[in-house]
Amino acid sequence: MTQLVVDLDLDGVTDKAGLMDRCADALRLPDWFGRNWDALTDSLSDHTVWPEGAVETGLLVVVRNWRPYAKGRPGEWETAVEVFGEAVDRTPALSVVLALGGSAR
C-alpha cells in the first residue's frame, strides 16, 4: 500500500509563522494547532490529526521550495529539520523528505 503524500510547498515562506501556516494548511491540522515547534512535533507524531486515509497507509510529507527559507532563516530552518526528524523518529508510519529540485534562489 502506498503512503498518502502531502505536498508541503514552502515557496514564499519567509518566517516561522509562514512555515506554521503552510504546515497547518498542507496537513489540514485542526484549528487548535498551536503554531509552535512543540505543537508541530506533536501534530506530525499524532496520527489522529493526520489527513484522512493516512493512518491506514502511512504519511509521506514532501517539503518543496524550502531552500530560500533555509537560507533566509537558517536557525529556524535548523529547528524545523530537528522537528521533522523527531516526529519521524517517534512515528514509524511517518516520512518527511526534502525535495532537492526547484529553485535554489
N, C-alpha and C positions, 0 to 999 in steps of 0.2 A: 504494500500500500504506500502511495506517495504522500510525503508530508504536505500539509497545507502551506503554501508560500504566501508570505506577506511582504510587500514591497515597501520598504521604509526609505523614501526618497528625501534626502536632506538638501536638495537644491534650494538655494536661497536662505538656508538656516544660518543665522549669524550669532546666536547665543543659546544658552541653556533653555530659556523659556521657549524659543522656537523649536528646539530639539524635543522638549517635553510635549509641545503641541502636536508635532508630527508623529511622535510615538503614540499619543492618545488617539489621534485620528486613524493611523495605519492599523493599529491593533484593536481599534474600537473599544478602548478602555472605558470603564464606567465613569459617570460624571464625578464621582467621589475620588477619582485618581488624584493623588496629592501633588503631582508635577514636581517631585524632587527625586534625588538619586535613590533613596531607600524605597520610595513608592514604586519607582521603575523596576528596581531589582525584584521587589515582591510581586509586582504585576506580571513580569516576564516569567517568574517562577510558579505562579499560581494558575494552573490550567482552568480553574473555574471562571476566570475572566478572559480566557483566550477566545478568539473568534470561533464561531460555530463550525464544527467539523474538525477542529484542530486536536481536540482531546483524543479522538479515535486514531488519527493519522500521525500526530506529531506536528510541530510547528517549526517552519524554517523562515527566519526573518532575514531578508536580503537588504543590506544597507547600501544604498547607491548615492552617488554625488556627495560623498562625505569629505572629500579632500579639502575643499575651501573652508569648511567649518573647522576641520582638524588644524589647518594652517593658521586660521584666524584666532582660534581659541584653543591652543594646544593643551592647556591644563584641563579645561573642561572635556576635551576630547579624550584625554588620557583617563579621566574618571569615567566617561561613557564606556570606553572599551573595558575597563575594570568591571563596570556594572553588567555589561553584556556577558563577560566571562564568568562572573559569579553566578548569574542566572543560569547559564548553560551548565555550570558545574553542579548546581542544585537540581537540575531538571533534565533527566536523560532524553526526554521527548522534544527538547528544545535545541535548535541550532541557530546560530547567528553568524552570517558571513558578510564580509566586506567585499563588495563588487569593486574590482580594480579598473574596470573600463570607465569611460566617461571623461569628464573634464578634470584636468589637473591644474586648473587656474591658480 
